[in-house]
């Protein structure tokens, strides 16, 4: 009985060795002659060697499970520190996702771009997807009042970053933090279009586009547009990036690229320039046509209160008047937050 087991074990070992040798010869010859196998090996090598930087890491986390689509917002110190009323712009922005319908899961796909260390630290404290933008050579920490030199510089830095994101193959929904997300905009976006851009007003000659909220798919056309847009900054001194993009639109450059663009109606993508008349249809509310942060916080707080009342009653009503934002245009004594 003992002799039989030893013979059996030796035979099994010999068979196993022969089988392993056959597999080795088979796969060695296959990798040399099979182009698919060789291609896969090359791909794996490239993936290992590809330099994954901090931006790529954050984008990958934020886009997981969302078809490589990332929601991007930008903040600096002025947007994350209290103004005396106890609330910050970032507070209101995040609260809108909480109070909105179907918007809470979208926070998993939000990447907050910080323009300074204070904003970055606050973002990390909130446990969001955070990225600290390179701001070498310029101070973007304090409040940048509408159309100031630093405001314009911050907008161009933002455009350069978004060009980088698109070039990496990610689709973007860019949103200012003074936009309240009350419903998910995803169902409102036509996936066959290259871009969607919000507007200040409907039914006017031309399109009064607003770059405080827009969607762009990553493809050669949108990347070419953003590259041209960013390059135009050198020929557009004193102009904000929104006006430069409008010039490209009006000049026919969008058509030259073959871009398919949709313009988001204020009936659904409301703003302080033109209120949506229907709370049952509104998706976002933007504090546009407003100069400084305290005014935005005051009037957006009222808009969020209006929304909560609507949710409780389902009775459509008028939005509260944007009194502080209207006053902000005449507030010549306003001192920006440092």
C-alpha positions in Angstrom: 0.0 0.0 0.0 2.8 2.4 0.8 4.7 1.6 -2.4 1.5 2.2 -4.5 1.1 5.7 -2.9 4.7 6.7 -3.6 4.4 5.7 -7.2 1.1 7.5 -7.6 2.6 10.7 -6.1 5.6 10.5 -8.5 3.4 10.1 -11.5 1.1 13.0 -10.5 4.2 15.2 -10.1 5.5 14.3 -13.5 2.2 15.0 -15.1 1.9 18.4 -13.4 5.4 19.4 -14.6 4.7 18.3 -18.1 1.4 20.3 -18.1 3.1 23.4 -16.7 5.8 23.2 -19.4 3.2 23.0 -22.1 1.4 26.0 -20.8 4.7 28.0 -20.7 5.5 27.1 -24.3 1.9 27.9 -25.4 1.7 31.4 -23.9 5.3 32.2 -24.8 4.6 31.5 -28.4 1.2 33.3 -28.2 2.7 36.5 -26.8 5.2 36.6 -29.6 2.7 35.9 -32.4 -0.5 37.4 -31.1 -0.7 41.2 -31.7 -3.6 41.5 -29.2 -1.6 40.0 -26.4 1.3 42.3 -27.2 -0.9 45.3 -27.3 -2.3 44.5 -23.9 1.2 44.2 -22.5 2.1 47.6 -24.0 -1.1 49.2 -22.6 -0.4 47.9 -19.1 3.2 49.2 -19.3 1.9 52.7 -20.3 -0.6 52.7 -17.5 2.0 51.9 -14.9 4.4 54.6 -16.2 1.7 57.3 -16.7 2.4 60.2 -14.3 -0.7 60.4 -12.0 -0.6 63.9 -10.4 -2.8 65.3 -7.7 -5.3 66.7 -10.1 -5.8 63.4 -11.9 -6.2 61.6 -8.5 -8.9 64.0 -7.4 -10.7 63.9 -10.8 -10.7 60.1 -10.8 -12.3 59.9 -7.3 -14.9 62.6 -8.1 -15.9 61.0 -11.4 -16.2 57.4 -10.2 -19.6 56.0 -11.2 -20.5 59.2 -13.1 -19.3 58.4 -16.7 -16.2 60.6 -16.2 -18.3 63.7 -15.5 -17.1 66.0 -12.7 -18.9 68.9 -11.1 -16.4 71.7 -10.5 -16.6 74.7 -8.2 -14.0 77.2 -7.3 -13.5 79.0 -3.9 -11.0 81.2 -2.1 -10.7 82.5 1.5 -13.5 85.0 1.0 -16.0 82.3 0.1 -15.2 80.0 3.0 -14.9 82.5 5.9 -17.9 83.9 7.8 -18.9 87.5 6.9 -20.4 88.4 10.3 -23.8 86.9 9.6 -22.5 83.4 10.5 -22.8 81.9 7.0 -20.4 81.6 4.1 -20.9 81.3 0.4 -19.7 77.7 0.6 -22.2 77.0 3.4 -25.1 78.1 1.2 -23.8 76.3 -1.8 -23.5 72.9 0.0 -26.9 73.5 1.8 -28.6 73.8 -1.5 -27.5 70.2 -2.4 -28.9 69.1 0.9 -32.2 70.9 0.4 -32.5 70.1 -3.3 -34.5 67.3 -4.9 -32.2 64.5 -6.0 -29.1 66.5 -5.5 -27.4 65.0 -2.4 -25.7 62.1 -4.3 -24.2 64.7 -6.7 -21.9 65.9 -3.9 -20.0 62.7 -4.4 -19.0 64.0 -7.8 -18.1 67.6 -6.8 -14.5 68.7 -7.0 -13.9 72.0 -5.1 -10.9 74.0 -6.5 -9.2 76.1 -3.8 -7.4 79.2 -4.8 -5.5 79.5 -1.5 -4.5 77.4 1.5 -7.4 78.6 3.8 -10.0 77.5 1.2 -8.2 74.2 0.7 -8.1 73.5 4.5 -11.8 74.3 4.8 -12.6 72.0 1.9 -10.7 69.1 3.4 -12.5 69.7 6.7 -15.8 69.3 4.8 -14.5 65.9 3.5 -15.0 67.0 -0.1 -12.9 66.2 -3.2 -10.4 69.1 -3.0 -7.8 70.4 -5.3 -5.5 73.4 -4.6 -5.0 75.3 -7.9 -1.6 76.7 -8.8 -1.7 80.4 -8.2 2.0 81.2 -8.5 2.6 84.9 -9.2 -0.8 86.2 -8.1 -2.7 86.6 -4.8 -6.2 85.2 -5.1 -6.9 84.9 -1.4 -9.3 87.8 -0.6 -12.6 88.8 -2.2 -12.2 89.7 -5.9 -14.9 92.2 -6.6 -16.7 91.9 -10.0 -14.5 93.3 -12.9 -11.5 94.1 -10.7 -8.1 93.2 -12.1 -7.7 90.3 -9.7 -11.3 89.1 -10.5 -10.4 88.9 -14.2 -7.1 87.1 -13.4 -8.9 84.5 -11.3 -11.4 83.9 -14.1 -8.6 83.2 -16.6 -6.8 80.9 -14.1 -10.0 79.0 -13.8 -10.4 78.7 -17.6 -6.8 77.3 -17.9 -7.6 74.7 -15.3 -10.8 73.6 -17.0 -8.9 73.3 -20.3 -6.6 70.9 -18.5 -9.5 68.9 -17.1 -11.1 68.6 -20.6 -7.8 67.6 -22.1 -7.6 64.7 -19.6 -10.8 63.3 -21.0 -13.2 64.4 -18.2 -16.6 66.0 -18.9 -17.3 69.0 -16.8 -20.2 70.8 -15.2 -18.8 74.0 -13.9 -20.7 76.0 -11.3 -20.0 79.1 -9.4 -20.6 78.7 -5.7 -23.3 81.4 -5.8 -25.5 78.9 -7.7 -28.1 77.0 -5.6 -28.6 73.5 -6.9 -32.3 72.7 -6.2 -32.8 69.8 -8.7 -30.3 67.7 -10.6 -29.5 69.3 -13.9 -28.4 66.0 -15.5 -31.9 65.3 -16.9 -31.9 68.7 -18.5 -28.7 68.2 -20.5 -28.9 66.9 -24.0 -26.2 64.3 -24.2 -25.9 64.8 -28.0 -24.7 68.4 -27.5 -21.1 69.4 -27.0 -21.9 72.2 -24.6 -24.7 73.8 -22.5 -24.2 77.4 -21.4 -26.5 79.4 -19.0 -27.8 82.8 -19.9 -28.7 86.0 -18.0 -31.9 86.5 -19.8 -34.1 84.7 -22.3 -35.5 86.2 -25.6 -33.0 88.8 -26.2 -31.0 89.6 -29.4 -28.0 87.3 -29.3 -27.2 85.1 -26.3 -26.3 86.8 -23.0 -24.2 83.9 -21.9 -23.1 83.4 -18.3 -20.0 81.3 -17.5 -21.1 80.8 -13.9 -22.8 77.6 -15.0 -22.1 75.5 -18.0 -21.5 71.9 -19.2 -18.9 70.7 -21.6 -18.2 67.3 -23.0 -14.5 66.4 -23.5 -13.9 66.1 -27.2 -11.6 67.7 -29.9 -14.1 70.5 -30.5 -14.5 71.6 -26.9 -10.8 71.3 -26.2 -10.1 73.5 -29.3 -12.6 76.0 -28.1 -11.1 76.3 -24.6 -7.6 76.5 -26.0 -8.6 79.4 -28.3 -10.6 81.0 -25.5 -7.6 80.9 -23.1 -5.2 82.1 -25.8 -7.4 85.1 -26.5 -6.6 86.5 -23.0 -3.4 88.1 -24.3 -5.4 90.1 -26.9 -8.3 90.9 -24.5 -6.7 92.9 -21.7 -9.3 94.3 -19.2 -12.0 91.9 -20.5 -13.4 89.1 -18.4 -13.3 85.6 -19.8 -17.1 85.6 -20.2 -17.1 88.5 -22.6 -14.2 86.9 -24.6 -16.2 83.7 -25.0 -19.3 85.7 -26.1 -17.1 87.4 -28.8 -16.0 83.9 -30.0 -19.7 82.9 -30.2 -20.8 86.0 -32.0 -17.9 85.8 -34.5 -18.9 82.4 -35.7 -16.0 80.5 -34.1 -18.3 78.0 -32.5 -19.8 77.2 -36.0 -16.3 76.9 -37.5 -15.5 74.2 -34.9 -18.9 72.5 -35.6 -19.9 72.8 -31.9 -23.4 71.8 -31.0 -24.4 74.2 -28.2 -27.5 74.5 -26.1 -28.4 77.6 -24.1 -30.1 77.0 -20.7 -33.3 78.8 -20.3 -33.8 81.0 -17.2 -37.2 79.2 -16.7 -35.2 76.2 -15.4 -31.8 77.8 -14.7 -33.0 80.8 -12.9 -31.0 83.8 -11.8 -31.2 87.2 -10.2 -31.0 88.9 -13.6 -34.2 87.1 -14.6 -36.2 85.0 -12.2 -37.9 81.7 -13.2 -41.6 82.1 -12.9 -42.1 78.4 -12.0 -40.6 76.9 -8.9 -41.9 73.5 -10.1 -39.5 73.7 -13.0 -36.5 75.5 -11.6 -33.2 73.5 -11.4 -30.7 76.1 -10.2 -30.7 79.7 -8.9 -27.7 81.9 -9.7 -26.9 85.1 -7.8 -25.9 86.9 -11.1 -26.4 90.6 -11.6 -24.8 91.1 -8.1 -21.5 92.7 -7.2 -20.2 91.4 -3.9 -20.4 88.5 -1.5 -22.5 89.9 1.4 -25.2 90.9 -1.0 -25.2 87.5 -2.6 -25.3 85.7 0.7 -28.2 87.8 1.9 -30.4 87.3 -1.2 -29.5 83.7 -1.8 -30.5 83.0 1.8 -33.9 84.3 1.0 -34.1 82.3 -2.2 -33.2 79.1 -0.3 -36.0 80.1 2.2 -38.4 80.5 -0.7 -37.5 77.1 -2.0 -38.0 75.4 1.4 -41.5 77.0 1.6 -42.3 75.7 -1.8 -41.2 72.2 -1.0 -43.4 72.2 2.1 -46.5 73.5 0.3 -46.0 72.8 -3.4 -47.6 76.1 -4.1 -45.8 78.2 -6.7 -45.0 81.8 -5.6 -42.8 84.7 -6.5 -39.2 84.7 -5.4 -38.2 87.3 -2.7 -36.9 90.5 -4.3 -33.1 90.7 -4.6 -32.8 93.9 -2.7 -29.2 93.7 -1.5 -27.9 92.7 -4.9 -29.7 95.6 -6.5 -28.1 97.9 -3.9 -24.7 96.4 -4.4 -24.3 98.2 -7.8 -24.5 101.5 -6.0 -22.5 100.5 -3.0 -19.4 102.7 -3.7 -18.2 102.5 -0.1 -18.0 98.7 0.0 -14.6 97.3 1.1 -13.8 93.8 -0.2 -13.0 91.1 2.3 -9.3 90.4 2.6 
